[in-house]
Amino acid sequence: MNFSFYLACAMLGAGIAADAFLAALANGLNWEKYKHIRVSAAALIFAAFHAAAAYISWLCVKLIASRINVLSLYLDPVAASVFCAIGVKSIADGLSKSRSSALPTRAGVASLLAQSAATSVDALSSGLFLTAYGIAAVAFSLAVIAVITYAAYIAGFAIGKRFGAARSRAPLICGGLIFILMGVQILVAGG
């Protein structure tokens, strides 16, 4: 593990956490009654879902690639394409005029679980990035993803509570740019 790996983990975590940040903005805006422990628990749920999705995708890609050797030749271009596609979609969503209302804003546990599952879909793409690394590096990366997601949720909730979700487009655009940079990094490092 070197500096570029640590930087890539931080970028990956930030890109994945953008959706959790947006959900937290909406929750902060809409939760009239809340306790700090509940916000912290919600952040832990989001962090756990994101880390679990990243681990599951890494495990699946690792198992499939080990069974089909020819597939490993295409992992870098496929991973780069997936990251760039997610990035372009995030940027397009951030630039669109309409405000996304896809995430539920109720405060119940079922709603939080649904939000966590919905926002962790992007984390499934991280398995493609992590396939080049062993279990220790993957564990480190999962911890980084969880910590950044937790922090992003707490920050998003606080901002949502204070200012509302009026500026909710910026995280999508930044997250999209990060995903595109990750795709380019995979192509440059893998080629």
N, C-alpha and C positions, 0 to 999 in steps of 0.2 A: 504494500500500500504506500502510495506516494502522495505528494501534494495535489496532483491532478485528480486522484481518486477522491480525496477529501472534498475538493472543490466540486467535483461531479456529484457527490452525495448531497452536499448542501444545495446545489442547484436542483437536483432531483426532488429533494424534500420540499423546497420552496415551490417548485412547479406543481407538485402534487397537493400541497397544502392550500393552494389558491381557492379551490372550491370549498374547502372547510372554512376558510376565512369569509367567503361570501355567505355561506350558511349562517355563520356566527353573526355577520352584519345584520342579516334578516332577523335572526333570533333576538339580537340585542335591541333592535327596533321594535319588535312585536311582543316581547315578554314584558308584561307590565310588572309582575311580581316575580322576583328571582332572589336566590341566595347565592353567595359566592361559591359555596360548596357544590351547588347544583351546576353552576357554570363550569366549575373545575371537573365535575363528573362528566358533563357533556363533552368537554375537551378531551378527556381520557377515552371516551367512547370513540370519538372521531380518530384519535391517534391510534387506538388499537385496531380499528377497521382498516386504516390506511396501511399500517405495518403488516397486518395479516394478508391483505390483498397483494402487497408487494412480495411477501414470502410465498404465498400460494402460486403466484405467477412465476416466480423464480424456480420453484420446485417443479412445476409442470413443464416449463421450457427445458430445464435440466434433464428431466426424465425422458422427454420426447427426443431431445437432441442426442442423448446417449444411445437411444434405440435406433435412430436413423442418422447415420454419420453424414450423409450428404446434406442434411438439413443445417448442420453447423456452418456450412459454407455460406448460407444465406441469412444467418442470424443478424449480422451487422447491417446489411442493407434493409432488412425487414424492420429491425429495431429503429433505425434512423427514419424510415418512412412513417412508422407508427408515431414516433415522437413529433415529427414535423406535421403530420396530419392533425394530431391533437393540438399542437401549437397554433396551426392555422385556424382550426375551429374555435379555439379559445379567443384568439384575436378577433375573429369575425363576430363572435358572440359579444365581445367587449365593445366593438365598434357599432353594433346594431343599435338602432334608435329605441327599440322597445326594451323595457326592463324585464329581466327574466323573473317569472313567478313560478318556475318549475319546482322550487323547493318549498315544502310545507313549512309553515312558520308556527305551528302549534307547539306547545311546550311539553307534551307528553313523552313518555319513554318510547312508545311505538313510533312517534314522529321522529325522535332523535335517532332511533335505529334506522329508520327509512332514510333520513338525511345522510347518516353515516355510510350506509350502503351505496346510496346514489353518488355521493361525492368520492367514494373510494374506487370508482371504476377506473379513473385515470391511473391509479396506483398499480393496476394490473399490468400496465405497459412497462413498469420498472423491472419486471422479471427479465425482459429482453436485454436491458442494460446490465443487469447483475450476473448474467450467465457466465461471464468471463472470470468470475471471482469465486473463491472458496467460501466455506461456511463462515469463517471468522470475519471476512470482509462483508459478507451479506448481513451477518448479525449487526455489525457496526452500522451499515447502511440503514437497516431497519430501525435501529435506535435513533439515528439521525432523522429519519422520516417521521417517527413518532414524536420526537421532541419538537421538531419544527411545526408539525401539525398541531400539537398541543398549544404551542406559543401563538400560532396563527389564529387558532380558535379563540383563545383568551383575548388577544388583541382585537380581533374582529368583533367580538361581542362588546368589548369596551367602547370601541369606536361606534358601533351600531347604537349602543345605548346613549352615547354622548351626541353624536352628529346625525344619526340615521344612515340609511344605505344609499344616499344620493351619489356618492362617489364609488359605487360598487363596480364600475366598468374597469377601473385601473388595475385591480388585481388579476382580472381575466386577461387583460392585454399583457401584463408583465409575466404572468404564468405561461401564456402562449409563447412569448419570446424566449423564455427559459427552456420550454420544451423544444423549440426549434434549435436553440443553441446546443441542447443535449444531442439532438439528432445529428447535427454537424460534427460535434465532438466524437460521436461514435464512428462516423464515416472516416474522419481524419485519423483517429487512433487505430481503427481496425484495418484501414487500407494501407 
